[in-house]
Amino acid sequence: MASVWKHPLSKYWTACFRDLAGKQRRITTKETDRKTAERLAEEFETAVRTKRTLRQAQVVLDRLHQEISGVAVQRKTVRAYCAEWLATKEPETACSTLAFYRGSLGKFVAYLGERADFPLSRISRTEIVGFRNALASKLTAKTTNHDLKAVRVLFRTASRDGLISENPAEFVEAVRRENRVAGENRRNFTVGELRVVLDAADPEWRSMVLFGLYTGQRLGDIATLCWSNIDLAKGELRFVSRKTARRMTLPLAEPLRRHIENLEAGDDPRAPIHPRAFALIAAQKNSSMLSRQFGELLGQVGLRENKSHKGEGKGRRSLRNVAALSFHSLRRTATTLLHEAGIPAAVAQALIGHDSEAVHQQYISVGREALQKAVDALPVV
């Protein structure tokens, strides 16, 4: 017959019972109330003697928990919880971040297959490691770690909300960066290459390249700029970063200021500076199509291999050859040129808007005069 015992140094009762073979078993009940612990001990003994499956035993324990506490145990499936979690995140995060979460969790659900309809508590560290390794065999380390991060956040939230007792993703390590795809050799533009690109670009792309070089900002932020973001009287560009939600106020470099003064502006301050790009971002919710267009522009001038967008039988999840030059290279170029001009690292990071929280603390002491000196150091192209 099952019984309970408590170690003098523990506040919890331990269930003592014998299994079907007569072997003595001891399992902590994690209960401080003796009567509750005794009922659990009886259920443990019944479960092992009748060879109940894990699911059958879980049903009994859930019922027992409800009888004792008056609160029903929630057993949400992985698939259902992913959908619920994404719905919760929608009003809290940027569209691009939500798209990232949706894509990563979609991969996780696809990897689990039928197990996606198991309760969250049935997912172990083994499944998380398997998912990570499956991604690492097909994708770059950066993409793998991003997808793993989304799964970690999902299970951390589930643990915080009491849906699982232990977080299976907590101690799953990220993939080492050395595993990145060969040929990932991103680099900066030279001034000569920039002039070639500007000569070949149409007016809107030429404008976005100049904004990219003289502000160091991301393609999505530049594409969604409106005339209300420009203050020519103060010589400033003001906007909120789509990725970091950080409010940015940047002084205009003189070449960029002259360029803006020559652009045709209407009477509506809400009108976009780059209408085609703005419309594409609004339709696509991300800048992937614009990145592709810029890649095609680089291909036209011989700075990048022209790609066929027809399928090669590898699938969307296969390893990608990362181009050395992209629109993001303008951000890298601006940073490098600032450093080569002797601009202090903290000032350059404040101007570019680095994501690191540690570096962000250095921004506090960066003044307007220092930022103006930084943009004035950029060369005329």
Secondary structure, DSSP 8 states (H G I E B T S, - for coil): --EEE--TT-SS-EEEEE-TT--EEEEE---S-HHHHHHHHHHHHHHHHTT--HHHHHHHHHHHHHHHHS------BHHHHHHHHHHHHTTTS-HHHHHHHHHHHHHHHHHHGGGGGSBGGG--HHHHHHHHHHHHTTS-HHHHHHHHHHHHHHHHHHHHTTS-SS-TTTT-----GGGS-TT-------HHHHHHHHHHS-HHHHHHHHHHHHH---HHHHHT-BGGGEETTTTEEEEE-TTT--EEEEE--HHHHHHHHTS---S-TTSBSSHHHHHHHHHHSSSHHHHHHHHHHHHHTTSS-----S--SS-TTS-----S--THHHHHHHHHHHHHTT--HHHHHHHHT---HHHHGGGGG--HHHHHHHHHTS---
